[in-house]
Amino acid sequence: MLEVAAWTFVPAAGAVLAEWGAEVIKVEPRDGGDPQRGLITSGLVPAGAGGVNYMIEMPNRGKKSIGVDLTTPGGREVVAELAKSCDVFVTSYLPSRRKRLGIDVDDIRAANPEIIYVRGSGYGPRGQDADRPGYDGVSYWCRGGVGRALTPDDTAPIRQRPAFGDLLGGLTIAGGVAAALYKRKATGVTSIVDVSLLGLAAYNLTPDVMVSKLYGSQPLPSFGHSDAPNPLVGDYRTKDGRYITLMMLQSDRYFPEVMNLIGRPDLVADQRFADAASRFHNRAELIRIMDDVFAQHTLAEWREILRPLTGAWGVVQAPGELPDDPAVIANGYIPTATTMSGAPYQLPVNPVQFDEQQVVPAGAPEHGQHTEQVLLDAGIDWERIEKYKNEGAVL
């Protein structure tokens, strides 16, 4: 796969595909490389993290990097030559820039008519905003409605976590690439694949969007903790200030088991809570009782008390707790990788596993680390490589 993309959204797709077994060649600008590399010197990425630029490692693990100046004829020749032997070309560049640099669909297909051409964008390939720059913070989180949906009423919008939409979008692109490869193998027909951050946001908010059109301005039903319609679905505070989430939608099925486990078997025979309808009518009182019960034990104690529970429940964890989560460890969801300089770091990998094999990620390449190797593998001899280097076409 040939990747001409920057930042996180589209490159994240290349990282996933590399973990799925693809050879991914990352084409970076000859001077400076992917602009995301500069975040570690601008203060947005802490420099004292053992030499790990996590914003580069995260979306670029497992790739080969070449430095190419696409503004030069030689640089465009190099990309066209590489495209001849690639199954997929993926880019995040805007339409006007793709045309200016000679890497639009027609340009790449002139070199390889069968190549799958993939575009990641902020707002989709059509409409007045097709050539408008976008990031997940504005295209997905803000314009896509995700931030507003997660912000409490009458408060300022909450800020998005880093790469929140980008990583979901990259995984979505990877799935689109896999489907396009299957289609081409099955039918012989190649594809242009498009994924936008705005479209991703709309899909993520499907229930909210549908309800807004079905019921006008009426939002999805909203309940606070104290008046939740089903007391077995909610967050309960422990003695040491942590929270346990119960998620048992079939309350009639699980109510006796939960009450027995938490030490209130008397409530099973209480007529106020005899069935789902009764519990709904008296939910405020039941939630108050359960609040009192959960406040009597620490999180560690509740882990043991609730361990036999057959219904779904979980602990509200911080991101920093995930590497030590037993299920995460058992399934290898956050393995240890190393940078090209040998610095170790822990990295969540894509959640798809094949044949129960855990993903073992490789580190992200240095800027232009594989330029000569990739060009030689593409059949470009040393004489031409030296010519391109002398012209400033490649790093």
DRENNU-195921 format. One record per residue (C-alpha): y, x, z; residue number from 1. Coordinates in steps of 0.1 Angstrom, whole numbers. Example, Ala and Ser with C-alpha at 12.3 -4.5 7.8 and 13.67 -1.06 7.14 Angstrom:
2
REC      y      x      z   nr
REC    -45    123     78    1
REC    -11    137     71    2
//
This chain:
395
REC      y      x      z   nr
REC      0      0      0    1
REC     35     12     -9    2
REC     62      3     16    3
REC     99      5      8    4
REC    113    -10     40    5
REC    132     -2     71    6
REC    137    -13    107    7
REC    108    -34    122    8
REC    101    -68    105    9
REC     85    -56     73   10
REC     73    -22     85   11
REC     54    -40    113   12
REC     33    -56     86   13
REC     24    -21     73   14
REC     14    -10    108   15
REC    -10    -40    111   16
REC    -25    -34     77   17
REC    -30      3     86   18
REC    -50     -9    116   19
REC    -70    -31     93   20
REC    -80     -1     72   21
REC    -53      2     46   22
REC    -36     34     34   23
REC      1     28     39   24
REC     26     50     23   25
REC     61     46     38   26
REC     89     55     14   27
REC    119     66     35   28
REC    154     76     23   29
REC    154    113     16   30
REC    184    118     39   31
REC    179    106     75   32
REC    148     85     68   33
REC    144     50     81   34
REC    176     42     99   35
REC    156     31    129   36
REC    149     67    136   37
REC    185     71    146   38
REC    184     46    175   39
REC    171     74    198   40
REC    204     93    193   41
REC    226     63    194   42
REC    216     54    230   43
REC    198     22    221   44
REC    164     39    226   45
REC    162     61    258   46
REC    158     98    249   47
REC    140    108    281   48
REC    107     90    274   49
REC     85    120    269   50
REC     97    125    234   51
REC     84     90    223   52
REC    107     70    200   53
REC     90     37    206   54
REC    111     19    181   55
REC     96     41    154   56
REC     61     43    168   57
REC     58      5    172   58
REC     61     -5    135   59
REC     51     27    118   60
REC     19     38    134   61
REC     -9     49    111   62
REC     12     55     80   63
REC     20     84     57   64
REC     57     91     52   65
REC     74    105     21   66
REC    112    111     17   67
REC    126     98    -16   68
REC    161     94    -29   69
REC    159     62    -49   70
REC    194     66    -63   71
REC    181     95    -85   72
REC    160     91   -117   73
REC    134    114   -102   74
REC    131     93    -71   75
REC    125     61    -91   76
REC     99     80   -112   77
REC     81     90    -80   78
REC     79     54    -67   79
REC     68     41   -101   80
REC     41     67   -103   81
REC     28     58    -68   82
REC     29     21    -76   83
REC      4     27   -104   84
REC    -24     33    -79   85
REC    -14      9    -52   86
REC    -26    -26    -46   87
REC      4    -38    -28   88
REC     42    -31    -28   89
REC     61    -44      2   90
REC     99    -43      7   91
REC    126    -55     30   92
REC    155    -46      6   93
REC    178    -73     -5   94
REC    177    -85    -41   95
REC    209    -68    -52   96
REC    197    -35    -38   97
REC    162    -38    -53   98
REC    178    -43    -87   99
REC    202    -14    -82  100
REC    175     10    -72  101
REC    150     -2    -98  102
REC    123    -15    -75  103
REC    125    -52    -82  104
REC     94    -72    -93  105
REC     98    -64   -130  106
REC    103    -27   -123  107
REC     72    -23   -102  108
REC     51    -45   -124  109
REC     61    -24   -154  110
REC     42      4   -137  111
REC     14    -18   -124  112
REC     11    -53   -137  113
REC    -17    -62   -112  114
REC      2    -51    -81  115
REC      9    -77    -53  116
REC     47    -77    -47  117
REC     57    -87    -11  118
REC     93    -95      1  119
REC    104    -99     37  120
REC    138   -114     41  121
REC    161   -131     66  122
REC    166   -164     47  123
REC    141   -167     19  124
REC    141   -158    -18  125
REC    162   -188    -30  126
REC    195   -203    -21  127
REC    230   -190    -14  128
REC    218   -168     14  129
REC    190   -150     -5  130
REC    211   -118     -7  131
REC    224   -121     28  132
REC    213    -94     54  133
REC    194   -107     84  134
REC    177    -95    115  135
REC    154   -114    138  136
REC    182   -117    164  137
REC    203   -138    140  138
REC    179   -151    114  139
REC    149   -160    136  140
REC    164   -163    171  141
REC    198   -178    165  142
REC    198   -196    132  143
REC    162   -205    135  144
REC    168   -224    167  145
REC    144   -204    188  146
REC    170   -191    212  147
REC    185   -226    217  148
REC    152   -242    223  149
REC    145   -217    251  150
REC    179   -218    267  151
REC    185   -242    296  152
REC    212   -268    289  153
REC    248   -260    296  154
REC    242   -222    298  155
REC    251   -194    275  156
REC    224   -186    249  157
REC    197   -162    263  158
REC    192   -129    245  159
REC    161   -123    225  160
REC    137    -96    236  161
REC    134    -66    213  162
REC    116    -72    180  163
REC    105   -107    192  164
REC    106   -123    158  165
REC    100    -91    138  166
REC     66    -85    152  167
REC     54   -120    147  168
REC     69   -118    112  169
REC     51    -86    104  170
REC     18   -101    115  171
REC     25   -131     92  172
REC     32   -108     63  173
REC      0    -89     69  174
REC    -19   -122     67  175
REC     -1   -131     35  176
REC    -11    -98     20  177
REC    -47   -102     30  178
REC    -48   -137     14  179
REC    -31   -124    -18  180
REC    -57    -96    -21  181
REC    -85   -122    -17  182
REC    -69   -145    -43  183
REC    -66   -116    -68  184
REC   -102   -106    -63  185
REC   -114   -142    -66  186
REC    -93   -153    -95  187
REC    -78   -122   -111  188
REC    -43   -136   -105  189
REC    -18   -114    -87  190
REC     10   -128    -65  191
REC     45   -125    -52  192
REC     44   -130    -15  193
REC     75   -141      5  194
REC     80   -144     43  195
REC    113   -150     59  196
REC    124   -149     95  197
REC    141   -182     92  198
REC    109   -198     78  199
REC     89   -182    106  200
REC    113   -197    132  201
REC    110   -232    117  202
REC     72   -229    118  203
REC     72   -217    154  204
REC     93   -247    164  205
REC     73   -273    145  206
REC     70   -298    174  207
REC    108   -296    181  208
REC    117   -300    144  209
REC     94   -329    138  210
REC    105   -347    170  211
REC    142   -343    160  212
REC    136   -361    127  213
REC    112   -387    141  214
REC    134   -397    170  215
REC    169   -386    160  216
REC    188   -366    186  217
REC    162   -374    213  218
REC    146   -341    222  219
REC    110   -335    233  220
REC    104   -350    268  221
REC    117   -327    294  222
REC    106   -326    330  223
REC    115   -304    359  224
REC     89   -290    383  225
REC     92   -318    409  226
REC     87   -346    385  227
REC     62   -332    361  228
REC     40   -360    348  229
REC      8   -342    355  230
REC      8   -321    388  231
REC    -21   -301    374  232
REC      3   -287    347  233
REC     30   -266    363  234
REC     41   -235    381  235
REC     35   -230    419  236
REC     52   -204    440  237
REC     30   -183    463  238
REC     38   -169    498  239
REC     49   -136    483  240
REC     72   -151    457  241
REC     49   -149    427  242
REC     40   -179    405  243
REC      7   -194    394  244
REC      5   -217    364  245
REC    -20   -245    363  246
REC    -27   -259    328  247
REC    -53   -287    331  248
REC    -43   -315    308  249
REC    -74   -336    317  250
REC    -64   -343    352  251
REC    -91   -368    360  252
REC   -117   -342    351  253
REC   -102   -314    373  254
REC    -84   -331    401  255
REC   -113   -332    426  256
REC   -123   -295    419  257
REC    -87   -283    423  258
REC    -82   -302    456  259
REC   -114   -289    470  260
REC   -106   -253    461  261
REC    -71   -253    475  262
REC    -83   -268    508  263
REC    -72   -304    504  264
REC   -104   -324    498  265
REC    -88   -353    516  266
REC    -66   -359    487  267
REC    -95   -367    464  268
REC   -101   -400    482  269
REC    -64   -407    487  270
REC    -57   -439    467  271
REC    -22   -427    458  272
REC    -39   -401    437  273
REC    -70   -420    426  274
REC    -66   -416    389  275
REC    -41   -402    363  276
REC    -19   -433    364  277
REC    -17   -432    402  278
REC    -10   -395    402  279
REC     18   -400    377  280
REC     33   -428    398  281
REC     31   -407    429  282
REC     36   -373    413  283
REC     66   -362    433  284
REC     47   -365    466  285
REC     16   -347    452  286
REC     37   -319    438  287
REC     54   -315    471  288
REC     20   -313    489  289
REC      8   -287    464  290
REC     40   -267    467  291
REC     34   -265    505  292
REC     -2   -255    500  293
REC      5   -227    474  294
REC     32   -213    497  295
REC      6   -206    524  296
REC    -12   -177    506  297
REC     -2   -146    487  298
REC     -9   -141    450  299
REC    -39   -118    458  300
REC    -54   -144    480  301
REC    -49   -171    454  302
REC    -66   -150    428  303
REC    -98   -151    449  304
REC    -94   -187    459  305
REC    -90   -199    423  306
REC   -115   -175    408  307
REC   -143   -202    406  308
REC   -120   -228    390  309
REC   -134   -240    357  310
REC   -100   -253    345  311
REC    -73   -231    330  312
REC    -49   -213    352  313
REC    -30   -180    351  314
REC     -6   -157    369  315
REC     30   -154    356  316
REC     30   -117    349  317
REC     57    -92    339  318
REC     53    -72    307  319
REC     47    -41    327  320
REC     17    -56    344  321
REC     -2    -61    311  322
REC    -16    -26    307  323
REC    -34    -31    341  324
REC    -47    -65    333  325
REC    -85    -65    334  326
REC    -89    -85    303  327
REC    -64    -63    284  328
REC    -83    -32    295  329
REC   -118    -47    287  330
REC   -107    -57    252  331
REC    -86    -26    244  332
REC    -54    -46    236  333
REC    -31    -18    248  334
REC    -48     15    240  335
REC    -32     50    243  336
REC    -19     66    212  337
REC     -1    100    206  338
REC     29    109    186  339
REC     25    136    159  340
REC     38    161    184  341
REC     11    151    209  342
REC     31    130    233  343
REC      9    101    247  344
REC     20     65    250  345
REC      5     31    255  346
REC     10      7    226  347
REC     -1    -30    221  348
REC    -20    -32    188  349
REC    -24    -62    166  350
REC    -46    -88    182  351
REC    -72    -91    154  352
REC   -105    -73    159  353
REC   -134    -71    135  354
REC   -170    -69    146  355
REC   -158    -64    182  356
REC   -143    -30    174  357
REC   -113    -22    194  358
REC    -83     -8    175  359
REC    -75     29    179  360
REC    -40     35    166  361
REC    -27     67    151  362
REC      9     78    158  363
REC     38     72    134  364
REC     46     99    109  365
REC     75    123    110  366
REC    102    117     84  367
REC     87    129     51  368
REC     57    144     67  369
REC     33    136     39  370
REC     56    139      8  371
REC     36    167     -9  372
REC      2    154      1  373
REC      9    119    -12  374
REC     24    131    -45  375
REC     -6    155    -51  376
REC    -30    126    -44  377
REC    -11    105    -70  378
REC    -18    132    -96  379
REC     17    147    -96  380
REC     13    185   -100  381
REC     31    212    -81  382
REC     54    220   -110  383
REC     67    184   -111  384
REC     69    182    -73  385
REC     91    214    -72  386
REC    112    198    -99  387
REC    117    167    -79  388
REC    125    187    -48  389
REC    151    209    -66  390
REC    168    177    -80  391
REC    170    162    -45  392
REC    147    133    -55  393
REC    122    139    -27  394
REC    122    156      6  395
//
